[in-house]
Amino acid sequence: MVTTGTPSVDTVMAVFTAVEQRDDDALARVCQPDVEFCWPPPLPYGGSVRGLARRGEGWAAYWDGLQPTADLRRLQPRVIAAAGQEVVVLWQQRGLTPAGESLDSEVLGLYRVREGKLARAQMFHFDPTSVCAFHARASRAVLVRASPAGEQLRPGRTG
C-alpha cells in the first residue's frame, strides 16, 4: 500500500485531509480551478460537475448534515495504486441519519493530478443502491423531525 512518496499521492491525500476537515480554502489550494468530480448517476448528487461547489452545494449538501462528528467525516483513505499522475484510493463513506441509522460504505476513487493539483476525481461506490436508500431515509427523517409534534408530513402539507 502506497501512502506517500510521490507528488501525485501527496496531492490526493491533501484533498482527503481537506474534505475530512471541511477546509474549503485548503481544498481550493490543492484542486485545479476546473477540477471535475464524477459521481455514479444513481446518487442524488450523481453526474459530473466542474469546479468546486460552494458550501452547502454538491456532495457536501448531502453529507455535511449526516456527518456531524469528526469520526463520521473520517474517510480512512488507503492508496491502492499510483502511476504517474493517477492515484487509486479506497475510502469509507460514513453517515448518520437524524433517526440514528448509520451507513458505512466503501468507495473506490480514481484521481488524476495535473500540475500538482487535483484535476479529476471519479468515484465508484461498491453499493450505490444502499447509499441512495440511506439518503432517502435521511430525508424522510428530516421531514418527520421538522413537522409539528413529529407528525409525518404528507404531500401537499407544508407544516
N, C-alpha and C positions, 0 to 999 in steps of 0.2 A: 504494500500500500504506500503510495506516494503522498506526502503531506506538505512538503516544501521543497525548495531546491531549484525550481525553475521560475522565471518571471511570470509565466502564464499561470502556474499553480498558485503562486503568491497573490496574484491579482484576483483569481477566483475565490480564494479563501478570504481575502479582504472584502469581497462582495458579501459572502456569507456572514462575516462579522458585522458589517453594516446593517444587513437585514435583521439579524438577531437582536441588535441593539436599537433598531428603529432609528438609525442615524442617517437621515436624508442627505446631510451635507457630505458625509463620508461616502455614501453610495454614489452621489453625483461625481465625486472625485475619481472613482475607480471605474466609471462607465463612460463609454462614448456618448456624445450628445444624441446620436441616432440609434442607441442600443435597441436591439429587437428582443422582445420576450415572446416566446411561443408556448402556449398552454394547450392541453388537449381540448378540442372543441366541446365535449360534453360538459365541461366545468362551467360554472356561472360566469367566470372571468376568462373563459376559453377563447382561443384565437391568437392572432399575432398583433402586437402593438409595438410601435416605435417610440422611443424616448421614455424618460422616467415619468411615471404617474405622479400627480400631486398627492399630498397626504389625503387619505380618505377615498382615493380612486384606485381602480385596477385591483390587483391581487390584495393589496392592503385593505381595501374597502370590505373585503370578505373575511380577512383573517385577523385584523387588529383587535376587534372585539371578542374574538374567540381564543385569543392568546393573551389573557390578562397578566400572566406571570412570566418571569424570565425563563423558568423551566419549560413552559409550553412554547416559548419562542425559540428555544434551543433546537437547532436543526441537525446537530451531530453530523456535519458533512465529513464524508470519507472519500478521498480521491481514489478512484478505481484505476484510472489510466490517464496518462498525459503524453501527448506527442505534439511537439511544436507549439502551435497556437491553440490547440484543442485540449480540453480537460473534461473528463467524465467523473461526475461526483454522485455518490449515493447518499441521500439525506432523508431525514424523518420530518413529516408534516404532522404536527400535533395541534389539537384544539379541544375546547371545552364549551359546550352549549350553555346557555343560561339555565337550562333544566338539569345540568350536571352530567350530560352524556359526553363521553370523550371519543376522540379519534386519534389514532397513531398509525400513519400510513407511510410506506416507503415511496420515494420518488428518485428516479434516475435522471440526471440532467447532463446535457451536452453543452459545454460552454466554449465559445470562441473568443479569443482575445486579439485585439488589433492595436498596435502601437501602445502596448502596456495597459490597455483598458478593455473592459468587457464590451464586446461588440454584439454578441448574440447569446441567448440562453434559451434552450429548448428542453422542456420538462416532459418526462414520460412517467405518468403515475401508474403504479402496478395495479391499482384498483380504483379507477376514476368513478365507478358507479357508487362505491361506498363514500367517496368524498362528496359527490353530488347529493346523496341521501343525507349525509351529515349536515350539509348546508341547508337543505330543505327543512330538516328537523330544527335546526338552529333558528331559521326564520320563523317557523311556527311558534317556537318557544318565546321569541321576542314579541310576537303579536299577542300571545296569551298574557305575558307579563305586563304589556302596555295597556291592556283592556281593563275596564273597571272591575274591581274585585276578582281579577284573574279570569274573568269570563273569556271564552274563546271568541275572537272576532269572526263574524260571518261576512261573506261577500256583500258589499254594499253598505256595511256598517263602518263608520269612521271613529267610533269611540264612545 
